[in-house]
Amino acid sequence: MKTRGPRTGKASAAEPRERILQEATRLIAQRGFGAISVNDVAQAVGISKQALLYHYPSREALHAAVVDSLIEHSNRHLLLLLGAFTGKGEERLERAMAQIRQFFDTDPHAARVMLRELLDGDREQLARLRQGVEPWLRLMADTLRQGQQEGRIRLELDPEAAVAHVGTLLVSTFALLPLEGWAEVSGAEWRERRLGEVVRIIERYLFTHASPEPGGPGRSSSPRRQTK
């Protein structure tokens, strides 16, 4: 049986770059970009500052790479999100919510980095991030409009503003999930309770009818259209 030799070429070259990105993302999530240095990231990776600068020639280049990596991650999940929008009404949104949760679960630092970037207000990075998430926002707004035409989404909602509110709720919730809850339950149970409540909040906010659980009391067999 042949043993594999050391990997060479693009694969081996990508490894230190990926480790640098991972540690930079983690540190930005914890402290914010303004509070970290190239040396902080190099120490976290276990390499010299010069070795880090070989891959990312400046602190700003590293910052841009972190944001680009986050956008690339979101775009991969956007393809899955598009696949979730094959049903109608609540079912479609529930599948989309599952994909959004998977997005934040597979990159636990993503929500905090997004929140810190929004709060830090770096114009260049905000423009980069906005360009990356805009397809998500437009997709959701268009889906809300379609739902309004079907009578499932509240007619009084402004689709773009509603997406902004829901997006803020999701990002802030996932960003703060690692914090300990005040309820006397395990961290895992508290997390599930919070995420379950977020889904219920969004459902009640968006839909013309909603119930605490699918198929539970109050769930009608057909959507109620609002009266003018």
N, C-alpha and C positions, 0 to 999 in steps of 0.2 A: 504494500500500500504506500503510495507516494505521499510524502509530507509536503505541505505548502511552504514555500519560502517566504521571505519578507515581501510585503506588498510594495510595489514601486510605482512611479509615475504619478498620474493624477490622483489616485486613491490615497497614496501616502502623503502627497502634498496637501490634500484637503483636510487630513486629520487635525493638524495643528490649527488650521484656520477655523475649523468647526469648534474645537475646544476653546479657542479664543472668543469666538462668538457666543458660545454657551456661557462662559464665565462673565463676559461683558454684559450679556443680557441679564444674568442673575444679579450682578452688582447694580446695574441701572434700576432694576426692579426694587432692590432693597434701599438704595440711597438716592437715586436720581443721577442723571449724567453729570450735572454740575459738581457732584461731590466725589467723583472718582477720577483717577488719573490713569495714564497708560501703565505706570508702574504697578498700580493696584491690580489691574487686570493681569499683567505679566506674572505677578506673584501668585495670584489665584490659580493661574494655569500651570505655574512651576517652570517658567522659562524666563529668559532675560528680557529686559526692555528692548534691547537691540533686535532680538529674535522676533518679538511681537511687531516691531516697526518694519521688519522685512516683509511681513504679510499685510500689514495695514500701516502705511507710511506716516499717518498722523492720527491724533486723537479724534479729529473730526471725521476722518475716513472710517475709523472704527465705529463711530456713532452712526454714520450713514449706513454702514454694513449691517448693524443691528436692526435698524428700522427696515432696511431692504429685506432682511431675513424674515422679519415678522410679516411683511407684506407678502412675501413668497409663500409663507406658511398659510396665510389667510386665503390666498388665491387657490392653493391646492384644495382647501376645504370648501371654497366657493363652488368648485365643480361638484362636490358632493351635495352642497346646499341646493344647487340647481336641480339635482336629481330628486331632492326631497319635495320639490314643488310640482308633483305630478297628480296629487289628489285635489280635494276641494276644501275650502273653509278651514275649520279647526284642525282637521287631519293634516292638512298641508303645513300649517303653522307649527303643529306639534312635531312633525318630522324635521322642520327647519330648526326648531328649538333644540332637538336632539343633536343635530349637526353642530350647532353653535356651542353646545355644551362639550361635545367631543373636541372641538377646536381648542377651547380653553383648557380642557383636561390634558390634551396631548402636549401643550406648551404652558405649564403652570405659571410662567412668568409673563406671558403675553399681556394679560389684562393690566398688571401693574405697570409694565412698560408703557402701554397705551395711555394709562391714566397719568403717569408722570410726564410723558411727552406733551399731553394736552395742558397740564398745569405749568410746565416749564416754558411753553410758548416759543420755542425755537422756530422761527419762521420757515427756514429751509426744511427742517424735519417734519413740521406740521404739514407743509405742502406735500411732502413725500408720502406721509401717512394718509393724508386726505385722498390723494390720488389712488392709493392702494385700496382703501376701504370704500371708495365711492361706488364700485359695482355692487357691493353688498347693500348699500343704502338705497340705490336706485331700484334694485331687485325687490327689496322689501316694500318700498313706496308703491311700486307698480302692482305688487300683490295686494296691498291694502285697497288700492283703487278698484281692482277687479273684485275683491270681496265686497266693497260697497255696492258695486253694480249687481252683485248676486244677492244683496240684502243680508249678508252675514257680518259685515263690518259696520260699525256705527257710522252713520252718514255724516254726523257733525265733526268727525275727526279730520284734521288736516294731515294727509298722509306723510308729508315730509317732516312736519313737526312731531307727529306721533312716532315715527322711526327714530328721530333724534332722542326723544324721551325714553323709548324702549332701549335704545343703544346705550344711553347713559346709565340706565338701571342695570343692564347686563354687565357692562364693563366695571362699574363700581362694585357690584355684587361679587363678581369673580375676583376682582382685585383684593377685596377684603375677606374672602373666604378663609385664607390661612389664619386669620386672627381668631383667638379663642372666643367662643360664645359665652354669654353670661348664664345661659340655661345650664342646669346641672345634668348634662348629657355628654356622651362621647363626642369627639370632634367629628367623626364620620356621620353620626346621627344628626348633629347640629347642621352639618353641611347639607345633608339631604333635606332636612326640614326647611332650610333657607331657600334652596333651589326649588323645592316644591311650591313654596309660597310665591316665589318670583313668577313661576309659570301661571299660578292662579291669578296673580295681580295683572299680568299681561293679558290673560284670557278675558278677565272682566273689563279691562280697559278697552280692548279692541272689539270684542264680539257683541252682537246684538242680544245674544243669550249666552249664558255660561253656567256651569255647575261645578261644585268642588271636585268631583271625580267623574271621568268619562262614564256615561251610562247611569250616573247617580240621580238622585231626586232633583227635579227641576230641569233636566235635560229633555228638551222637546225633540220630537222626531223630525221636525223641519224648522228652518230658521224663521224667527219672527221678524217681519219687516217693520221698520219704524214708520209711524204715521207722521205725516208732514204737519 
